[in-house]
Amino acid sequence: MKTALIQEEPVIAVFCLNDSLASSVAQQIKPSGFEVWIAQPGKTLKGEIYKTLILCTGLENVDEVGRMAAAAASLQRPTIVCFPLIAAVDDTNIPDVGGWNFWNERNNNQLQQLVGNVATAQFIFVDGWISDDSTPILSTWQLLFMYISDGWVWQLRNNLSAVLTSQVMAEITSNLGRPSVSPSICLSSQLVDSYLASNQVLGLYESYYHVEIVRKPLVAHLVTTRPFLVREKAVVGDSRSPLGQFLHQLPGLKQPNPILAGIAEKKPVPTVEEMVSKPTQKHNQSPAVMDEPVMAKTAVEPSVETPVEDEPLVMGEQLERIFSQSRLTQKQTHLQKLQKTEKKVGKTVRRNKLLFVIGSISFGISLAIVLMATLFVVTTKMVEHQFFTQNPQELFGETITSSEKSLFSSVKLLQPQLHLVGKFVDHPLVGESEFITSAVQRIVSAQSLLADQNRLTNQITDHILGKQTTSLSAVLAEYDRVNKSVYTNLAELQSFLAPGANQVSDQEQWFSDLEKVVETQRQSSGLMQSLSPIFPPLLGLEGQSRTYVVLFLNSSELRPSGGFIQAVAIITVEKGQITSYQTYSSYEIDRRIGGAVEPPPEIAEVLGESAWYFRDSNWDPHSPTSAERASWFLNKGLGVNVDGVLTLPTTAFETILDTTGPLSLPQYNESITAKNVQERLNFHAEVELSDQVKNYPSAVLDAFFQRILEGSSQEFINLLSTFPTLFSDGEVQLNLTNQSEQAQLQQLRWSGSLVIPVCPGQFAQVNCEVDSVYQVESNVGVNRVNTKVERDIHEDVSLKNGQVLHQRTTKLTNTATSTAWPSGQYDVYFRWYVPNDAVFESISLDGVQVDASAIRSYSDHGLKVIGYRTQIPILQSRSIMLSYRRPIQTTLPYSYFFFDQKQPGTALDSYQVIVHHPADETVVRLAPNALIEDGQLTFEPEVEGHRLTAVQFK
């Protein structure tokens, strides 16, 4: 898709302290229709800047990077930052003087300067950046060879990425044309064995310079950590060898190395004011008239042979030259030996014997090759069969299956055969074998790391449940380190598997399934990275115990946060262990609060209550506000200071019971399951206000926590695994008192806040109009009829004349057959939260417009609220249609994004969104799939969780 830009030649301001790299990027992006300015002092900007681009080589001083970032930030334009990543060395001591640790620390400090100044920029990280020319760029490859001018290099066996500057520039150019800032990414290539690659490079280097380089083995593991959660992107292969290009950059013996000495002559660093006064050379002339950077030449000692400048070092040609010379020498030697033998023997009989022996040997070798090739083919087919009969869902399980063990054994058998056959045979089967063998090795590596992660997870859960005592802070720190390695390993595996379907034919679906499994594991690892900073305080490891509250909500009497508060659990966590828990009914809490609390006007009017009770504290749809109010009531009633509140509707509790299994309630002679929990709660609800059975909901909650504490660590881990999905679907909500910890939950959207959405990246390439609605229902009829209510929503959206018109129809069907409590009519109070600029038009009930006096309208939490109350009798249906409009920008091209937030405790039987648009608007992309007709799009997205609909027009 071609993106239209606002002006003919948008101006790109390039901030880069390396003239050669700056000129290179200018020549690269100029043909794409951009006007390029390279920021230098003393030049004044003419016209408006479209975007800023910061290019870092990794060799700049930290303050230089900070000034560049500050200068770019002062322009207040969308920014792209291109930054090289280098690997960190684990479990070894590297000389720090001008060495590895020094550059790794500087790399981190440079990144901190960039994030601190342009945090909202798109970051393009490059793993293993190799320059196409003589421009020095810091990379893990450079660090391995940084002492080559002194006659030695580091050598270790590790898999590294190698990405050329041309590939980086192609990615930058593709992102510059997008009006908005795209998500940050990390570029990497198919991984290269550093041991084999360095031997190839050193062989050519030694042959070319006639020197011998010392290899110093480095027993270590390199980990290239992403600074934060980014999208991995594998670059498309380049026709040139990245390592062949890298060979050009290596200095000769005794020549200066910029990695050790720094850039020879650094220009004065311009101030922020100088750089934005502003940019410099205008690259709108042809590349032929651009000034070429002058490269400093360094004298070489006479003892070292210097290569001719005009003779390119092409790796393929050099290898061919070396091996052809070797074969020629062997042939000459062999002929000389034959001549000497013939002179000594001089007889025909002995010559014939010699020929017979040679023939016999040749026949034996040929037979051995045939047998070896046959064995190789058989073993390869066996490995392929074992590999593709594996279930991708089980490859990363907690235990290694017998079929996996058999596969790993077969791969070990295949490896020496592949090593031998690969030297003599060039066949697609060899390529398939190499790919599968490497894939299995990577999977084994991932399994090993995941096994370590599972071991640490069990230690943590055992400590939390009080089954054993350990140094939890140390275990959490080790878990964090292992989890980062898991994330990196899975990201590399995902990148490696991406071209798998092209490597092995007829296995596209299998590779697709495996990639989904790896992606799920990687996302889980990324989630744990996001949460790891708040684990120690959450578990009470920072000096003070923590008190958490679980609100057990009955979804059959619907309230904004998922249901009526029936019971509450107070949990104490100290030094990483659950030390106590107590459960109470909501009525018991209310009895303990002395005096009456004046209710908010809406509660007094809608519920008809003269006082405000704990059981009604979750009236506000903004869950953090309701959590704060529930904490206030608990403090007054029980004297506890609450550190966090978790809401648990019965709809979510059913999902949890599917995982944990049934709960036993011996005092009631009952067993609670996912299928009967709601029915049992409603059965006992008929007499729950009496003293005899008032504690049934708290008894269920008590049995649940007793099951957790007495169960195994694996059962607890299985329980916790259900929560990420429940959080993302909006079913459960967690809010913390500590603001920094709460901010982390807000970022994950686990707090149940009223969502003001952001346009998805793929639709933000053009102007994106964001629209939203949050429909909140409250059962104010004092019954438990919501399990009998069916709900169908039809959203009709019209885009025209610079505005969007909404007609939202909600059809409610009450299938209850009795008016006796806990069933009855559904007395529902609607609240619709829409953008504050929305203009309300009307509400109609079964096609009849409702009188304005029955409608409430006010602002709350930065949104407009429209309220309306109605009743649905038993065995009847009612259709409630809300109509409103709001202004939007519909100038082509543009995107429209509609977000429908889900209320906890509710379910939809059907959901449909129809978008009407002018006939001259062409659909470019949409999500999810829709039925496309003339001027109309019909979406029927999934009814679980929040619902998103998006379309882009041109």
N, C-alpha and C positions, 0 to 999 in steps of 0.2 A: 504494500500500500504506500502511495506517495503522499506525504503530509504537506499541505499547503502552509506557507509561512506568511506572516503579516506584511513584511516589506520585501522588496526585490532582492537586496543583498544585505541581510542582517549582519550586524557587526559582532564578531567574536573577539573578546579581549583575552589574549593569551598571557598568562603569568608563568614565565619559565626563565631560570637563570643560566641555562645552557643554550647559547645562540644556535648551535648546530641542531639540537633537538627542536627548538622553537621554529627554525626555518623549515625543518622537515615536516612538522605538523601543519605549518602554514601552506606548504605546497600540497599537502595531502587533502586538506579540507577546502581549499579555494575552488577546485572544480565543482564542488557541491553547491555553489551559489552563495558562499559566505564572503564577507569582507573581513579580513583578519588584521587585528592590531596586536603587536607585541609590546607589552607594557615596559616602558623605559622612562627615566626622568627627563623632563624638559620638553616633552611633546604634549600637545593639547588635543583632546578628543573632539572629533567632529561628528556630530550626530549621536544617536541613541545606541547604547550597548544592548545587544539581544541576549547574550549569555557570556559568562566568564569561564575560562578553562585554566586550571592550575595543573602544570606538569612538573612532577618531581622525579629526579634521577636517584634520590637516596643519598647523594654525595654532598648535598647542601648542608650548611650549618643549621642548627635548630632555629636560631634567631632569624636566619634568612627565610626559612619556611614560614615562620610566624609572621614576618612582614608581608610576604606574598599573600598569605591567607587573609591578613587584616586588610590589605589593599583591595583584594577581590571582594571581601565582605562589605567594604564601604560603598561599593557600587550598588549593592542591594539588588542584584540580578540573579537568576538561576545559575547555579555553579556546578561544574563537573570537575572532580578532582581525580587525577590519574596518579597512582602511587604504587611503587614496587614493594612487594613483601619479601622478606628473607626468612629462612628457617632458623628456628632456635635449636640449640644442641642440648639434649638431655643427658644427664648422668655421665658427664666427663668434664675435665678441666682443660680449657683451651687458653693459651697465652693471651692475656688481655691487652698487651701493649700493641696498639694498632691492629688488633686482631678481631676475632669473631664476636666476642661478647660486647666489645666497644661498638661495633657497627649495629649489632642487634639492639642495644640500648638506645643508640642514636635514632634508629629506625622507629622505635616506639615513641621517643620524645617528639620526633617530627610529626608523627600521626596525631599525638595529643594536641600539638599546635593547630593542626588542620581541623580536627574535630571541635576544638574550642572556639575557633573563629567562624567556620562554615559548617556547622553541625547539620544543617538542612540540605547540604549538597548531595549530589549523587557521587558516590565513591566508586571508581573503577580500580580495584586492586588487581595487580598483576603478579602471579606466582611464577617466578623464574623468568624474568624479563631479560631478553638477549637483544642487543642492538644490532640493526642491519648494517650499520656503518661503524665508524670509529668513535662514536659518542659513548663515553663511559657511563654505564648504568649499573647501579648496585643490584646484585642478585646473589642467590645461594651459589650459583656456578662461579661467580667472581670470587667469592670468599674461599671456595675450595682451591682455587688457583692463585690466591693473592700473593703467595710467596714464590711464584714460578721464576721471577727475575732473580731470585736468590738461589735457584737451582733445586727447589723441592716444592712438593704440593701435598695437601691432605688427600687421602684416598679412603673412601668408605663405600659400603654397599647400601644404597638407599634409592628409593624411587623419587625422581624429581621432575618437575614440570619445566618446559622450555617454550617460551612464547616470544615471537619476534615483534620488533617495533611496528612493522607493517600490519600485523594482526591487531596490535593495540590501537593503531591509528584508525583502522577500519571500524573498530567498535566505538571509538570516540566520535567519528563522523556520523555513524548511524544514530547516535544519541543526541547530537547537536540539533538535528532538525525537529526534535520533539519540543513543543512549547513548554511542557511541564517537566519537573524533575522526575526521572525514572528511578525505580528502586536500585540500591547499590548492588554491585555484582563483583565476583572474583573470577578473572580469566585464568584458565589453566589449560594445559595441553594433555595429550595422552602421555602418561608418565614414562620416563626414561631411566634405565638402570645406571646410576651414577658411576658404578665401578667399571662397567663395560665401556661406557661413553668416555670416561676420563682416560682409559687406556688407549682408545682410538685417537683421541685428541693428542695425548702425549706422544704416541708413536709418530704421528705426523710432525709434531713440533720438534721432536728429537732428530728426525730425519732431515727436516728442513734446516735446522740451525746446527746440525752436527754436534749435539751436546747430549748428555745423559742426565735426566731429571730424576731425583730421588723421590720415591713414593713413601710417604709416611702414613701407615695405617691409622685410621681413626675409628675406634670401637665406640660408636655412639648411634643415636637415633635422631634424625632431623624431623622436626614438626613445624610445618608452616601454619600457624594459627591465624584464623580470620579474626580481625579486631572485634567484630560484632556479627550478628546474624545477617548474612547476605545470601544472595542467590548465586549458585555456582553456574558458570558458563564455560563449556569446552570450546576452544577455538578450532576453526576449520584448518586442516593441515595445509602447510605452505609447500610450494614446489621446491623451495630451497631448504637445505638442512639447517636447523637452528644451530646445531653444534659446529657445522661448517662455518657459519657466520661468527660464532663465538671465537673460533680459532683466530680470526682476523684481529680480534681485540687484544689478544695476549701479547704482552711486551716481550722483547728479546731479553736474553740474559744480561743482567746488570743495567737494563733500561729502567727508568722510573715507572712505578705502578701507581696510578691514581687512587687505587683502593688503599694503598699503604701511605702514600705521601699526600693525598688530597690533590685537588686540581692545582696545577702549577701556579697560575696567575689568576687570582680571584678579583673580579671587579668590585668596587665599593658597593655595598648593599644600599639601594635607594630606600628612602623612607616611604611610609605609607602615602604621605602627601605627594611626594614626587611621582610615585607609581600611578596614582589615580589622577595626575594632573593633565595629560596622560597619554594612553599608549602610543606606540612608537612607530616602528616601521610599518607602513601600510602595505600589506601583501596583496595588492590588486593588480600589480603588474605581472607579466609572465615570468615563470621560474627562471628563464634564461637571463634576465637582467637582475636577479636577486644576488646580493653579496653572498659569496660562499664563505663559511668560517675557515679561518687560517689555522691549520694544525701545527703546533710546535713540534720541531724535529729535534731529537736528542741523539747525540753522538754515541756510538757503540764502540766498545773496546776492540782493538784490532784482532784479538784472539777469537772473537766471536764472528762467525760468518753472518753477514746481514742479507736478508732476502731482497731481491730486486722488487721495487715498488710496483712495477707494471705486471708482475707475475702473480696472478691470483692463486690463493690457496683453496682449491676446490677439493673437498674431502674425497669424493669418488675417484677423481683423476689421480690423486696422490696414492690412494690405496692400490689402484690398478698398477701404477708405476712401480711401487715398492714390491708387490707380489710378482709382477712380470719379471723384474730384475732378479728376484730370488729364484724363480723357475729357470731362468737362463743360466745362472751360475750352477745350479744343480745338474742341468743337462750337460754342460761342458765338462764338469767333473766326472760324470758317469761315462762319457765318451772316452775320456783319457784313461779311465780304469779299464774299459773294454779293450782299448788299443794295447795297453801293457799286458793284459791277460792273453790276447791273441799272439803277441810276440813271444811270450813265455811258453805257451802251450804248443802252438804251431801245428797242431794235428786236428784233422777233421772230426775224429771220434769224440775227442774231449769237447770240441765246440758243439757237437750235436747233443752231448749229455747236458751241457750248460743250457742249451735252448730248451731241452726237455724239462729241466728243472724249472726254468723261468715259466714255461707254459703251464706246468703243474701248479706253480704258485699263483699264476694269473687265474687259472680255473678255480682254485680254492678261494681266492679273493672274490671272484665274481659270484661264486656260490654263496659265500658269506654275506655279500651285499644283498643278494636276492632274499636270503633267509632273514636278514636284518630288516629289509624293507617290508617283507611279509609280516614279521612280528610287529613292526611299527604300525602298519595299517590295522592289524587286528586289535592291538592295544588302544589305538586312537578311537576306533569305532566303539570299543567297549567303554572307554571313558566318556565319549559323547552320549552314549545310551544312558549311562549312570547319571551323567550331569543333567540331562534334560528330562529324566524321569523324577528328579527331585521336586518336591512341592515348594515353590518359592516362599510360601507362608511359613514353612517350618525350618527354613535354612538358618534362621537366627533365633531358634528356640533356646530354651534354657538348658537342654541336654542335646548331645550329639547322637543322632539316630544311627542304627546299624548300617543303613544304606549310605549315610554320609561317611561313615568310617570306611566302608568299602570303596567309595569314590576317592577319598583321600589316599588310600593305599594304591589304587590304580594310577593316580596321578604321580605318585612317587615312582612307580614302575615306568611310567611314560617319560619322565623328565630326562634320564640319561639317554634313552633312545632318541628323543627329540633333539637333544644337544648334538648327538652324533650325526643323525640323518640331516639335520638342518644345515650342516656344513657342506653337504654334497648335493642336496636335492632342493630345487625351487618349485614347489607345487602348492596349490591352494589348501590341500590337506594339512601341510606343514603349518600354514598360517592359522588354520582353524585350531590345530593342536596347541600352538603357542598361545592363542587367545584364551582357550578354555583352561589351559594350565595356569596361566596368569590370573584368570578370574577366580579359579578355585583357591589359589594361594592367597588372594586378597580376601576372599570370603573366610578362609581359615583365620587370617589375621584379625578380621572384624569379629569373628566368633570368640577369639581369644580375649580381645578387649571387652566384649560384651559379657564374657564370663567373669572377668575381673569386676566389671561394673555390678553384675548381679551379686557377686560375693560381698561387695561393699554395701549394696542395698540391703542385703540380709542382716549384716552387722548393724546397720542404722536402725532397721525396724525392730530387731531384737532388743536394742537398747531402749527405743521408744516404748515398747511394750513391757519393759522391765524383765525380759527373759535373760539378759546378761548385761553387764556393765563394761563399758569400754571408754576410751578417750574419744568421745564423739566429735570434738572439734578437729582432731587429727584425722579421723575417718572421713569427715565431711570434706576436709582439704584434699585428701587423697582421691575421694570420689570426684571432686571438681576437676582434678588434673586428669584422671582417667576419662571422664566424660568429654573433656575437650579433645583428647586423642580419639575417642569414639567418633565424635562429630567430624573431625578432620579425615579419619579413615573412611567413614561412610561417604563423605563428600567426594573423596578421591575415587572410591569404588563406583559411585554414581556417575562420575565423569567418565570412568573407564568403560562402564557398561553401555553408555549412550550409543556408540556405534556398533553394539553387539549384533543387532539384527543384520547389519551389512557384512559382518565377519562370518556369520554362520547362517546359511539359508534356511528358510522354512521354520524359523523359531521366533518370529516377531512377537507373537503373543506371550511366549514364555519370558522373553527379555522384558516385555512391557510389565508383566506381573512382578518380576523380580525388582525392577526399578521402583515400582510403587511400594513394595515392602521396604526397600532401602530408604526411600523418601520418608516413609512413615517413621522408621527408626531414627532418621536424621532429624526430623522435626521434633520428635520426643527428646532427643539429646539437646537440641537447641532450646527447647522449653526449660529443661533442667538447668541449662546455662543461665537463662534469664532469671530463674528463681533462686539460684545458689547464693547470691549475696544476702538474701533475707532469711535463709534457713537458720543460721545461728540465733538471731533474735527471736524468730518464731518458736524455736524449741527451748527458749529460756536459757540459752548458754551464755548470756552476757550479764550475768549477775542477778537478775530478777526473774521470778517465776511469771508465767503467763496464764491468764484466765480467758478461756474461749467459751462462747455460747453457741449452741445448736438449737435453732428454732424449728420445731417439728410442725409443719403446716399441712392442714387437711384441704386438699385441692377440691374436694366435693363441695366445700363452701368457699368459693373463689374470692380471693383478695389480691391486691396489686402485686405482692411479691410471691404469690403462688398458692395462697390458701389461708384459712383461718388458723391462728396460732393456738394449737391444742396442748403442746407440751414443750418443755425447754430442758436442755442438759447443760450443766455448768461443769466444764472440764479444766483441770489445773495441770499445767506442764511445767516441770522444774528440772533444770540440768539435763534436758533432752528426754525426760521420761514423763509419761502420763502418771501422775501421782494420785489423782482422785477424780471422781465424777459423781454428780448428783443430778437427779431428774425431778422435775416438778410439773404439775399441771398449770396451765395459764391462769385458771381460777384461783389456785393457791397463791400465786404471785400477787394477783389483784387483792386478795384478802389481806396480804401482809403490808400493803401500802396504806399508810394512815392518811385519812382525809380524802377529799375528792379533787381530781385534777380537771380543770376546765378544758373542754374539748375544742379543737379547731372548728370554725364555723361550718365547714363542709361536713364534718362528721356529725355535728349537732343537727344539721338540717337533713342530711341524707339518712343517717342511721337513727335519728331521733333520740340520741343519747344525751343525757344531761351531764354526764361525767365522761372522762377519757380513761380507758383501761389499757393495761398492758396487752390484752388480747387483740386490741385494735391499733396497736402501735405501728403496724406495717401498712398504714393507709396510703403513704406517699409512694408513688411508683418509682421515684428515684431511690434505689435501694440504700445508698450510703446514708441518706437522711433517715429512712426508716430504721436502719441499724443503730444510728445514734440515739433515736428516741427509745428503742427497745432497751438499749444499754442504760438509759436514764431511769426507766422504770425498774430495771433489775437492781440498780444501785439503791433505789429508794426501798424496794421490797426485800432484798436479800443482803444489802450492804456490800456488794461485790463491785470491784472496778474491772470493767470488761475491756479486754485487749482486742477482741475480734468477734464477729458475728457471722455464722454460716446459716443460710436458710436452706431447709430441706423439705420441699413439698413431697406429698405422697406419690406424685407422678415420678419424681426422681428416685424415691425410696423403692419403688417397684423395680426400677432398673438395677439398683444396688442389690436387692434380694435375688435377682436373677443370677448375680455373680456369687454372692455369699451362700445362697441356699436358705432353707427355712429357718425361722426363729421359733424356739420353744417357749411357751408361756404356761408352765405347769399350774400356776395358781388359777388359771382359767381353763385348764385342760384343752389348750388350743395350740395349733402350730400355724404360724404366720408365714405365708408365701407371697410371691409377687402377684399371684392371681387372686388372692383373697384378702390382702391387707386392707384395701379400701372398703370392701364389704363388711369386714369384721369391725373396722372403726365405726362405720355407720350403724351397724347393728347395736354396738354398745353406746352409740351416741344418744339413743332414746332416753337413757337414764344417766347420762354422764354428769348431770348437774347434781345428782344425789351423792351423799357421802360414801355410799357403798362402792360405786363403780367409777368414781370420778377420775381415778388414776389409770384407766386402761391405756390411753395414749402414752402416758409416761412409763407405764409398764412395758410397752412395746419398745420405747426408746431405751429403757434400762436393759432389756434383753439384748438389744442390738449392741450396746457398748460392752456388755459382759461377753458377748460372742467375740468381739474384736480383741479384748484383752486376753481371753483364754484360747483364742485360735492361734494358728501358726503364723510365722512371719510371711509365708507365701500367700496365705489367705488375706492378710493385711495389705500386701503389695497388690494382689488382684483387686481388692476393694478400691485402693487409691487409683488404680489404672482406669476406673470408670469415670473419675471426676473430670479430667480434661475435656471429654466430650460433653458431659453435663454442663460444664462451664461455658463451652463454646456455643452450645445450643440454647443458653440462657435459662436453663432449668434450675441450677443452684447458683448462689451468689455468696461471695465472701468479702467482708469489709473489715479493715483493721484500723485501730485508733492511731497508730504511728503513721504520720503523714508520708514519710519517705517510703515505708513499706506499702502503704495504700497506693502511692503513685505507681509502683510496679504492678499492682493488681489492675489499676486503671488502664495501664498500657496493654495488659493482656486481655482487657475487657471481661474480667472475672467479677467485677464489683456490682454489676447490675445497674450501672448508671444509665440515665437517659442518653442514648447515643446520638451524637451529631456526627454523621458519617463523613468519610473522605472518599473521593472518587477513586476507584481502582486504577492502578497504573496504566493498564492497557487501554483504558478509555480516557485517560488524562492527557493524551497526546494533542488534543485540541481542547477548546473551551468545554468544560464539563459542568453541567448544571446538576446539583445534588438536591434531591428531594427526599423527604422521610415522613413516616407516620408511626406512632406508637398507640395502638388501641388497647385500652385497659378496661377490664370488666371487674366489677365488684358485686358479689351476691349480697344484697342487703335485705333478703327475705327471711333471714334466720332459719335456714334449712340446709340440707345437704343434697341438693338436687343436681349439682353440676355434672355428676357422672352420667346423668340422663340427658344432657344437653348436647345436641349436635350443632356444629358450627361450619358454615360455608361462607367464604368471603370472595367477592368479585370486585376488583378495582378497575374502573374505567378511567383512562388518562387520555386527555386530548392536548396535543402540542400545536399551538398555532398563535399567530399574531403576538409573539412576545410574551405568552403566558401559558401556564399549564392549568387545565381544568380537571378537577377530581370529582368523581362520583363513586363513593365507596359503599357498597351494599353488603351488609352482614345479615345472613339468614340464620336465625336461631330456631331450632326445633326441640321442643320439650317432649321427650318420649316417656316421661313418667306417667304411670297409670293411676296414681292415687294422690289425693291432696293431703293425706295423713303424713305427719312429720316422721322421718326426716325428708320425705319427698315433698311435692307440692308445686305451685307455680314458681317460675324463675323470675324473681324481682331483681332486675339488673340495673346498675348505674354505670353508664358508659362514660369514659373520658378519652378523647382523642388528642394526642399531643402532636402538633404540626408546626412547621417553621413559623417564626414570629411574624413574617411578612404575609402570611396567608390571610385571605379575605373570606370570611364565612358567608355562605349564601343561604343554605337551608338544611333542615333535617326532615325526612318524610318517613312515615310509618305505614307500611303496606300501600305505598303510593299516595298517601294523604299527607300534605305538608303539616308539620307540627307547629303549634303556636309558639312564637318567640318567647313568651313568658315561661315556657317549660324548659328553656335551654339556658345553660350557664356558659359564660365565656370570660376568660381571664388569662393572665400571663403567669407562668411558673417555670422556674429553672431555665429561663431564656427561650421558652417555647410558648406558643399559643395553645390554650386548653379549651376544648369544647365539651361540655358535659350534658348528658341527657339520661333520664331514668324512664324505664318502661317495664312491662310485665309480659311474660309468655306463659299462658295457662297450660295445663297438662294436655298432652296429645295435640298440641297446636304449634304452628310456626308463625314467626313474625319476621318481616324484612325491614331493616332500618338502613336508610340511605343518607349518608353525609355528603353534602356538596360544598366545595370551596375552590378557590382559585388563588394563584400566586404568580407574580411576574418572574420570567426567566429570559435569558438571552438565547434566541433561536436563529441567530445569524450563522449560516453555514460556513465551515463545517462546525459541528458541535456534538457533544455527547449528553445523554440524559441518564442519570443514575437514580433509581428509586429504592430506598431501604425501608423495609417493613419490619420493625422490631417485634420480637415474640415476647408475649407475657408468660412468665413461669406458671406452670400448673394448667396451661391450656393446650388443647389439641385441635387441629383442623381436619375436617373430613374432606374438604376440597378448597382449592385456592387458585384463583385465576387473575391475571393482569392483562388487560387489553390496552395497547398504546395506539392511538390514532395520530397520524402525522400527514402533512401535506403531500400530495402525490409527486411533487417535484423533488422531494428529499429522498436520496438513495441510501439504503442501509449499508454501512460498511462492515460493522461487526455487531454482535449482540451476545448476551449471556443472561440466562441459559438459552438453550435452543428454543426457537419459537416457530409458530406457523406464520409464514409471511404471505400476506395478501395485499391487494392494492390499498395503500394508505393505512394499513392496519397490521399490527403484530400481536399475536396471542401467545402469552407465556403461561405455562403451568409448572412453576418450579416446585421443588420438594417442599412438603408442608412441615418438615421437622426443622426446628431452629429458626434463626432469623432468615428472612427472605429478601433476596437481592435480585433486581432486574436492571439491566443496562443495555443501551443501544447507542450506536454512533452513526450520525448522518453526514452526508456530503451533498 
